Amino acid sequence: MNIVTTADDFGYSEDTVAATIEALTDGLVKNASIMPAAPCGEKAAAWAAGNPEYCYGVHLTLARDGPERPLGKGSGGSTITDESGRFFSGRQAQARALLGRFSTDDVVAEFEAQLGFVRDHGVTLDYVDSHKHLHKYPTVAAALGKVLPRFGVRKVRRTQDTYPTPLYTSPTYWLGRVVGQRWLREWATTDYFYMSTGPSDLDFPAALMKRPVGTIEIGAHPGTADEWRRNEFRALADLEAYANDFEYRTLSWRDLDPKDVV
């Protein structure tokens, strides 16, 4: 079993920047997904540019928890923003993406701005994923197909397909069965993907036991200011100890050879 460990939200806040840097330098994660649409995206991208030995992706953002803001045109006339020019909240954005209310052209413009922001800081782009996993929806996925070739990116996080117990009420649980198969044809990705959905499923080694062969990505959100981020930070340390004990290979997206990806 190979493990690809990733820290999301690199740039969300001063706290997440500091925690992600610690996770990278301590070897708890091999990848960090830069969030250019967040307040500290500039700081995260600048640090990444100065530390090219680590692997970086872009945490493409079309939804807000609070401070996220569009880098593209972002006007009230865009389908990805509200009348004030801000991203919709997470649930609103997910509903709009699911119902096809995002224009692919608007998504393309925003993704180009976010990818360009990171590239223009001198950071090598190795992969992408997305905030709230919106890239699994058809209009957003279509935008990836138009944008990523322009930036030379072909590795994309797959839809989550590994859970402690089935989440029958989650759209992702069902979409993953369909979208996951399409991902295997269109993008280089891992065999499996696991991310905690709450405090009851932070046993990362248990996710590995469900997938005894292949390559699995484990995603987390390290931080210290919020309890849920602290819990995920500790879970990464537990995962590292477990991986060392059982001699799993821990990889970056950059490390993945064609034989390691679908």
C-alpha positions, 0 to 999 in steps of 0.5 A: 500500500502507498499513502499520499498524504495531503494538507488542504487549506494552505493559506486559509489563515496564519494558523493553517499556514504555520501548521501546514509548514510544520506538517511538511517539515516534520514529514507528517504530509508530503503535499500541501494544497495552496488556497489562493482565494484565502487571506493568507494565500500569498504567504503560503505561495511565497513559502512554497516558492522558497521551498521547492523540495516539497510538493504543492497543488492548488486547492481550487475554491468556489465556496466560502466558509468565511474569508475566501474571495474570488480572484477572477472577475467575481462580480455580482453578475457571475454565476459563482458569486452572490450579489455582493461579489462573494462566493456562495456559502459551502452548502449553497455552492454545493447545491448550485454546482449539483443543479448545474447553476454554475456556468462552466465559463465562469468557473474556467475564469476563476480557476485560471486566476487561482492557478495563475496566482500560484504559478506566477509566484514560481511554484510548480503545480503538481496536482489540484483538488478543491474546497468542499470537493466541488470539482466532482460536479459536472460543470466544475469538472468540465472546467478542469478539462479546459483549464488544466492542460493550459497549466500542464497539470494532469493529476487530480484528486479523485472523489472520496470513495473510502468511509468508515461506514457508508454515508447513504445520505451523502451525495458524494457517497453516491457520486463517487461511484460514478464520478470516480470511474470517470476520473480513472479515464480522464486524470491521473489519480490515486486508487482511493481517497479518504478524508474525515467527515467529523470527529468520529472518523479520524482513525486514518489507519482504519482507512488503510485497513479497508484498502490493503493494496494500491495507492490511497490519498489521505487528506487533512486540515492541520491547524491549532486554533480550531479543535477540529483542525487540532484533531486532524493534526494529531491524526496525521501524527498517528498515521505517520507512526502507523505507516512507519511501523508497517513500512508503508510507502508515503509518497507525494503526488510528484513521486507517483510513477505511472505504475502507481496511478490509475 
